[in-house]
Amino acid sequence: MLLHCISYDNMGESAQATEWFLQLLGIVPTDAAILERLGQMCAAEGDMSQAYQYHFDVSYCVLIAICLMAGEGQFSCDSKLSVL
């Protein structure tokens, strides 16, 4: 599935690439690489609001991963990051 995403993106078929990346994101919703790629594609198309959201989600996922690896505890899934 990832090969489809990358292939369409490399061929310049952003609509198809976005569709495949979104399907992949449905399977792995916290994959920072997928979120980053979607953010880049949205920025290239001029949708800066959506690009910002994807880039924010990347930072959030990376921050959670770092804190969990550091043993900082569990996180709640509300509108803000909080250590329980």
N, C-alpha and C positions, 0 to 999 in steps of 0.2 A: 504494500500500500504506500509506503514511504517513497518507493521508486516512482510510482505514478505521480506523487506530489512534486517531486524534484524534476521529473521529466517534463511535466506540463509547465512548471515554472521556468525551466531552462529554455523551453521553446517559445516563451513569451505568451503563453495562453493562461493569463492570470485568473480568469474566471474558473477554468477547469482546475487549476492548481489550488485556488482558494477552496473550491468545493471538496477536493480530496483532503486538503489539510484540515478542514473543519470536521470531516468524517473521522480522520485520524485523531483529532483533538477530542472527539466524543469517546474514543477508546482510552486515550491517555490524557486526561484533562490537565495534568500538571506538568507536562513535558515542556521544559523551558525552551528547547530548540524549536519545537513546533510553534510555540507562542511567539518567539523571536522572529521566525520566518514570516508568520502571518502579520506581525507588526511591520516588518520591512515591506511586505507586499502592499499593505494598506497605505503606508507612507509614500510608496512609489506611485500609487494611484491618486494621491492627494487627499485621502481620508485620514487626516491627522488625528481626529478625535478617536477613531477606532484604533489607529496605530498606537496612540498614547495608552489606551486601555490594555492592548496586548503587551506592550513594553512594561507597564505597571505590573501586570500579572506575572511576567518573567521575574521581576525583582522580588515580588511577594513569594513566589515559589522558591527562589534561590535563598531568600532570607530564612524561610521556614526550614529548608533542608540544612542550612548551616547551623541553625540553632538546635535542631534535632540531633545532628551529628555531634554537637558540643554538649549534648545532654542537658539542655535548658528546660526540658519538660514537654508537656503537651500543649497544643494550641487549640483554641476554640475557633469555630468556623462562623464567626459573626462578621459584622461590617468592618471590624478593625482587628489588628493582630494583638493577641493578648496571651501571655504565658499563664497557665493555670498553676 
